[in-house]
Amino acid sequence: MRQKPNISLTNWRKQNNVPSNKLLRLKVTEYIENKNWYTNTHQAIKEHFPSDSHLFSSLLACTSQRNSLKVNVSLALLSYEYIKNGSDPLTIDYGIASPSIKGNIKRVLGGSLPSGNKIKPFTLALLGDLSQIVIDSWMVKLFNLKRTTPNKTDIKHMSTIITMLSEEFNLKPSEIQSILWVYAKRELNETNNKDYEDYSFFLNEQNKK
């Protein structure tokens, strides 16, 4: 349903049957051990790519689009390998979102940040900016929105609620977002895409091979 851009938070919550603050607080408390999702990832990237942490963080964000975490990491590593070997990462098939992913990798190769309502803040969060709020399809599901892509009003109000929770729990916005994201992946997930661990888990697994 197309919504007026100036719809109030209260009306937006009613129209979309958004979960109550009480439930969201309960889930933040229940899943609070996942608050370091971005911090763990940021530290792991710096450990594995000490001189290329910015590049790899950007590639990881780019290749996250419409891919599972495991596939996401594999594609980021492959594109990184291509770049370091002087090959063209734009020749790689990145899956269903390949055109968008290639467009963002092209931006990265040109020295810019990736773009997009999800991908740009995701890149910044991976780079250690915990003030970012990343809104992806799982956050859309968390807030009970009956659409695959959030509109500007959705993003505004979801961000408002996440910021409110971050202030209540004395956490950073990205920490609250990652906590709720894990809750969505664990409890609201009817797909085969069950991975929810932060990227340090997958990078360490790759390092063992």
HELIX and SHEET records of a PDB file:
HELIX    1   1 LEU A    9  ASN A   16  1                                   8    
HELIX    2   2 ASN A   21  GLU A   30  1                                  10    
HELIX    3   3 ILE A   32  ASN A   34  5                                   3    
HELIX    4   4 TRP A   37  HIS A   48  1                                  12    
HELIX    5   5 SER A   53  CYS A   62  1                                  10    
HELIX    6   6 LEU A   69  LYS A   84  1                                  16    
HELIX    7   7 PRO A   89  THR A   91  5                                   3    
HELIX    8   8 SER A   98  LEU A  109  1                                  12    
HELIX    9   9 ILE A  119  LEU A  126  1                                   8    
HELIX   10  10 SER A  137  LEU A  142  1                                   6    
HELIX   11  11 LYS A  152  PHE A  169  1                                  18    
HELIX   12  12 PRO A  173  GLU A  187  1                                  15    
HELIX   13  13 TYR A  199  LYS A  208  1                                  10    
END                                                                             
